């Protein structure tokens, strides 16, 4: 039950992170990470409310000075926020590295990738050669799209796509 409660709290902090991110992007992104509760405490203190997502959200909506307070807190805590962001990224990269190391002796990731490739090839062939009944078209496209997305995930596992490369691609689009 505790894991469920922790997950719910994490989701609440992520919602608040989007709200805070409009005024203070570093603070908002930190709320979505492992230091979310700690950053929430700093924000609650700056806004003069209890450390709950609900009270912080309400204070942001009702306090006309909330944006100024959040920006000031971000400036004040900038070094810590950057350290926490770096720590989060480091943990994610170590997790991926560990997952690949653990599976390096297992044939299962390769088998899964091969099976997914075959499913995508067969699905594409069927979609382009056999007419799909109109009443089943949306379901067929949804299923094929899901298989295609999971195939992309399995290929990304092998080529080492990480959060940092996704961030780089996102920045290039801006």
KOLNU-74715 format. One line per field, with one value per residue (C-alpha): z, y, x; residue number from 1. Coordinates in steps of 0.02 Angstrom, whole numbers, plus 32768, in hexadecimal, padded with zeros to 4 digits. Last residue first. Example, Ala and Ser with C-alpha at 12.3 -4.5 7.8 and 13.67 -1.06 7.14 Angstrom:
// KOLNU-74715
w: (8165_8186)
v: (7FCB_7F1F)
u: (82AC_8267)
num: (2_1)
***
This chain:
// KOLNU-74715
w: (79FB_7999_79C3_7A7C_7A70_7A16_7A9E_7B24_7AD0_7AC8_7B81_7BAE_7B60_7ABD_7ACD_7A21_7A67_7ADC_7A55_79E6_7A6D_7A85_79CA_79C8_7A57_79EF_7956_79BE_7A03_7956_7912_799F_7986_78CA_78DC_795D_78F0_7857_78A7_7872_77C7_77A3_7782_76CC_76BD_766A_76BF_776F_7761_772B_77B3_7837_77FA_77FD_78A5_78F3_78AD_78F5_799D_799E_7978_7A00_7A7F_7A50_7A5F_7B0A_7B3F_7B14_7BC0_7BE4_7BBE_7C19_7CC0_7C6A_7C02_7C9C_7CFD_7C75_7C6F_7D2D_7D2C_7CAB_7D11_7DB2_7D5B_7D13_7DBF_7E0C_7D87_7DA7_7E63_7E4C_7DD8_7E59_7EE2_7E7E_7E4F_7F00_7F16_7E60_7E66_7F0A_7EC0_7E28_7E99_7F08_7E71_7E25_7ECC_7EE8_7EAE_7F27_7EF4_7E6D_7EAA_7F5D_7F27_7ED0_7F67_7FDB_7F6E_7F51_800C_806E_80D4_809B_80A8_7FEE_8007_8089_8016_7F88_7FF3_8030_7F7E_7F50_7FD6_7FA0_7EE9_7F06_7EA3_7E0B_7DD5_7E52_7E0D_7D62_7DAD_7E13_7D7A_7D12_7D8C_7D58_7CE4_7D35_7DD7_7D85_7D29_7DCA_7E27_7DB4_7DCE_7E8B_7E81_7E1A_7E9A_7F26_7ECC_7EB4_7F6C_7F9E_7F2D_7F72_8024_8000)
v: (84BE_841B_840D_841C_8387_831F_8347_831C_8274_8257_827D_8210_817B_811B_808F_8040_7F99_7FD9_8052_7FBC_7F74_801C_802F_7F81_7FBA_804E_7FE1_7F64_7FF2_803C_7F91_7F7A_8027_8011_7F6A_7FAF_8046_7FD8_7F53_7F96_7FC5_7F16_7F1E_7EFF_7E87_7EBA_7F5A_7F35_7E7E_7EAA_7F2E_7EB3_7E2B_7EA1_7EEC_7E40_7E01_7E97_7E7D_7DC6_7DF7_7E7D_7E04_7D7E_7DFB_7E34_7D7C_7D3D_7D65_7D83_7E3D_7E4E_7E83_7EFA_7F48_7F65_7FAA_8029_805D_8073_80CF_8148_8167_8182_81FC_825D_826C_82A0_8326_836B_836A_83C6_8445_8464_8479_84FC_855A_8561_861E_8640_85BE_8602_86B2_8670_8614_86AC_871D_86A2_868D_8749_874A_86BC_8660_85E4_85C4_85B5_8535_84CA_84D2_84A1_840D_83CF_83C9_841B_8494_8549_85E6_85F4_85E8_855F_84FC_8510_84D1_843E_8413_8411_838D_832A_832F_82FE_825D_82BF_8314_83A1_83C3_83EA_846F_84BE_84CC_8513_859F_85FB_8581_84F4_850A_84CA_843F_840D_840F_8383_8328_833B_82EA_8258_823C_823E_81BA_814F_815E_812A_8092_8064_8074_8000)
u: (8298_82AB_8363_8339_82C3_8348_83C7_8348_8327_83E3_83F3_835F_83B3_83B2_8430_8429_83F0_8368_832E_8307_8295_8240_8223_81D5_8166_812C_810B_80A9_803F_8023_7FF2_7F75_7F2A_7F22_7EC9_7E50_7E26_7E0C_7D9F_7CF3_7D3A_7D7A_7E36_7E66_7EF8_7F9C_7FD7_7F9A_7FD1_8082_8091_8056_80CB_8161_8131_8116_81BC_8218_81C2_81F7_82AC_82AD_8264_82E3_8372_8334_831F_83CD_8410_84C8_84C3_841D_8468_84E2_8456_83EA_847F_84A5_83F0_83EA_8491_844A_83AD_8411_8486_83F3_83A4_8449_8461_83B2_83D3_8478_8425_839C_841E_847C_83DC_8396_8391_8367_82DC_829B_8292_8233_81B9_819C_817F_8103_80A8_8092_7FDC_7FB6_7F17_7F48_7FF8_7FB9_7F36_7FB8_802B_7F9D_7F6B_801C_803A_80C7_805E_8055_80C1_80E9_81A5_818F_811D_819A_822A_81C1_818E_8246_8262_81CA_81FE_82B4_829A_8261_81C0_81D4_8282_8236_81C5_824F_82BF_8230_81FF_8160_8108_816C_810A_806A_80C4_811D_8077_803D_80E3_80CF_8022_8066_80F0_806F_8009_80A5_80D2_8020_802B_80D6_8091_8000)
num: (174_173_172_171_170_169_168_167_166_165_164_163_162_161_160_159_158_157_156_155_154_153_152_151_150_149_148_147_146_145_144_143_142_141_140_139_138_137_136_135_134_133_132_131_130_129_128_127_126_125_124_123_122_121_120_119_118_117_116_115_114_113_112_111_110_109_108_107_106_105_104_103_102_101_100_99_98_97_96_95_94_93_92_91_90_89_88_87_86_85_84_83_82_81_80_79_78_77_76_75_74_73_72_71_70_69_68_67_66_65_64_63_62_61_60_59_58_57_56_55_54_53_52_51_50_49_48_47_46_45_44_43_42_41_40_39_38_37_36_35_34_33_32_31_30_29_28_27_26_25_24_23_22_21_20_19_18_17_16_15_14_13_12_11_10_9_8_7_6_5_4_3_2_1)
***
